[in-house]
């Protein structure tokens, strides 16, 4: 069999089947897809490869999928930490956004985010921000997969003046990128408290017509719930259910507030939850019941949230936090085990975005979205169980290679499609301007 | 002024005074100590240095202090994850320890731990394990500070047969290292449930005589409390208080179970708490009330715990977890802020070990225990607030230099006192033996 690339690895962790670790295996790629996974001892005989890549102390995993974020917010990374949520938003983030967000801001912030994600083994991300067509263009050019959110919110921004305008611009972006193999779209109404009911109803209709997911912040804090109950006489999830949004196309982010009934109803609906453990902790939003979600059969993806509330886009750290916090919340050290966590960060994330047939696991026929991680360092030794090591010990800097559609986007410490020196310079220039204005307020 | 070494840095973060960031400052070292901290613009005129080190995109901080661990357990890193605590201990860790622990095991495990800690910016650690004299010897040879625990426990081990034997061997170690500038000792009775009352009383007396801290696991789980109440009619802390152990020499580790009265009593006692957030989460031990401890004025250090329950010895990750989890538990995003967290990981840790006059902050007269961290990477940009960046964004791999007593122990990715290739080989050899036995059971 011919292959464009043959990767020989110490371990191949395909994620599907669940929990499997293949010792001394190889993955063969052709035309951007995985065409074979077999023991390295057989690969040398059976595969005629144009290029062979040896990763002798490495694990190969499917590319990580960051299922919730606001990529341009990398430019506000650490702008205002350790503040109560509303002070953080009212006095720092929103004024800075109102002043600075525009096409150039979104371009530079998205590129910085994509650079960090590719170097850390993330091959696809689900985004919600203004000027999403810029983020989509940046992503496509850099070679990473992006689900660009058709953001809708009840207040004007530099991108759109009202909900009709948001929706029109979102659909224009959807049309613009419909033939781009790396870009998909989702409706991204910000949250039930920031998007009025008629607009959510319109989103429901349009999402059906375009057959795209609906990506929304939901049940993030106790405050959100009590406000919604006071205003509308029901909890936000019940409201969304009435609108018809509680469905297999729902991608609900955060969900730190869920009672038993809601978990059951949500599971029955076939909706997806994106868990953002570090954002939930850092903003003191609440404790998500991840073990209960998994037991109920809900598909749970993982997201970093924006860099302003994390403060990184590191999916390894997010896996570690998810597994650890999940045990603490369940009061059970066996809850949210390593293999389930790796699955959340890969195949489950793909399912959130409707991409589970294309990516999220290493299987013949799927796109070659692959990450190599070195386990050679002293800090990672010895290795008893590679999946455990990936989740509990590895950090993003141990990623040595990232391929998307078999394109080698990160290799030997270098990004092949982005000029890091240039984008760091641009980030620093933004920070000088933003900081001067923030301090002056 | 003459200096052996002059380090010019983009930022110097001395920790004392609290929260200060000095832009473009330099630290001058002479005879292993800090002799000046001054603006770089003045340093070039005022300091005649034998060696100048430029760290133009770096922060200098005091060396991190890992205030609780079991360093030889690196050899069981990831041996048995995602298991209930008692199954983990009974069926995996304790059988493996009973079979394998000895001088060579402790030497190889301690060296692996020291390598990881030095490369990650840790310059001192507080340890509790069998054969502590081996860990002390390894540490002294490698150049890292170690507080070696005179471990006491009610069951026999390869090191000692009974409590009298433990205490005798501990005191022999104390005497052996009393003139070693890098080694101090503490009594380390394992826990109130594993060390009987008469032995704890003896430890109290001897700790006074030797003037050393008493390092103990305490109030780690709800189970520990309820068992102690059932057996002894009081909570463990009350029991220790009666014995006289609740004092400024107490270093109580974990403390996930504390009521308001206990926090108040503990604060009044002048005792120290070591918080191990990742171990507490991963073993589902409980949620520590760190914000309340800090408000009460308790001195709180940070520890990774052993690599078998973390699974790393990374103090950057531990700081991040401490700050994030602390906010979540307090339901307040402004709780456990970045500067307080960095202080826990440095000066507070030094105070736990009675070393606050020697290390834990960058101050003239203190030992030159210094770490440089590069903030140049895209994933760390832009930088608004360096302390925030250190706690919420940096990871251990960004450490570029570690000095202890001005000795350059980690530089340009290399450890200068340890052969990493050799110790990784030895760790892998141990893992093969341990794994074969663990799987066979």
Interface residues (C-beta under 8 A of the other chain):
Chain A: X74 X75 X77 X78 X79 X80 X81 X82 X83 X84 X85 X88 X112 X115 X116 X119 X120 X278 X280 X281 X282 X283 X284 X285 X286 X287 X310 X311 X312 X313 X314 X317 X320 X321 X323 X324 X325 X327 X328 X330 X331 X332 X333 X334 X335 X337 X338 X376 X378 X379 X381 X382 X383 X384 X385 X388 X389 X392 X393 X395 X396 X397 X420 X423 X424 X427 X428 X430 X431 X434 X435
Chain B: X74 X75 X77 X78 X79 X80 X81 X82 X83 X84 X85 X88 X112 X115 X116 X119 X120 X278 X280 X281 X282 X283 X284 X285 X286 X287 X310 X311 X312 X313 X314 X317 X320 X321 X323 X324 X325 X327 X328 X330 X331 X332 X333 X334 X335 X337 X338 X376 X378 X379 X381 X382 X383 X384 X385 X388 X389 X392 X393 X395 X396 X397 X420 X423 X424 X427 X428 X430 X431 X434 X435
